[in-house]
Amino acid sequence: MKILITGTAGFIGFHLAKKLLERGDTVIGIDNINDYYNVNLKYARLLETGIDSRATEWHLKIQSKKYPNYTFIRMNLEDRESLLRLFTTEHFDNICHLAAQAGVRYSLQNPYAYIDSNIVGFINILEGARNNNIKHLVYASSSSVYGGNTKMPLCTTDNVDHPISLYAATKKTNELMAHVYSHLYNIPTTGLRFFTVYGPWGRPDMALFLFTQAILEGKPIKVFNYGNMTRDFTYIDDIIEGVIRVIDKPAKPISIHDPDPSSSNIAPYKVYNIGNANPVKLMDYIEAIEKNLGLKAKKEFLPLQPGDVPHTEADVSDLVRDFGYKPTTNVEDGIREFIKWYKEFFLIK
């Protein structure tokens, strides 16, 4: 297949591109390489996939030196003309849309970045799909859409009408927009609600990265909600396996009269959770990091941050039912792999 992946300088997009390229797919990757976090890590991910330093230039097609079937272009999703031109010239089979302005807390300081990237960017992706016979559009949603829900586990049949951050609201909006285009234009769309993804090459704004860096530097780590939190931490390899299985099986309308909120009887539309379905206490997570580093963390206990939630747990029963798949990597193994990568990337010269 020929697949457009948005966000290939990002954490999940980088891993997905590698996996699809290794199985023989042709990938066109785009990313705007914004400075939400250190761009050097983004360029390092690109370099790992054979994309050289010309990635700093806009709108230049760069052929990978490692994967002959991989091309990267630095491009903004909001650049409608350039994006739609790419669709008409490349003739994609499928799209995996992962690019977005990420981060719950950052949305409190810079809300317009979320509207530009997550809303305007997504409508441009949908228009590209509508006009170019895309067979399947898979896109990243988020567990944050569950907002103030307190019933655990969080299920795709649950109400998600009460987001508590602008980031969450944009992701829920993406799901609604996707349904409209699936219905009006018969485009199969599948949304994936990711649960706290972690692992090698991960995002520096996420807890595992922040904790590891602070502990190694002898600085205190910020433990929110005074440590009374659980997260459904999901290892990157498990996420990628789930995404690929979904890409290969386009959504279809279901035949029942009254579908649940994650499916549709009038459109080829579906939403899934991808999570480990095994929530871990934050303090246990920190202890596993300490164990792998051989160092004790200095802890600064703080209240819950605005826009954050104390607990997450994924119900993945529909993922199991439809794909025979469930993430399985435990946090001890996942943290060990992350710290191994972190030391090799940052500490071994």
Beta strands, then each sheet from edge to edge (+ up, - down):
strand 1: 2-6
strand 2: 26-31
strand 3: 62-63
strand 4: 70-74
strand 5: 94-97
strand 6: 136-142
strand 7: 189-194
strand 8: 197-198
strand 9: 221-223
strand 10: 230-231
strand 11: 234-235
strand 12: 269-274
strand 13: 280-281
strand 14: 299-301
sheet 1: 3+ 4- 2- 1- 5- 6- 7- 12-
sheet 2: 8+ 11+
sheet 3: 9+ 14+
sheet 4: 10+ 13-
end
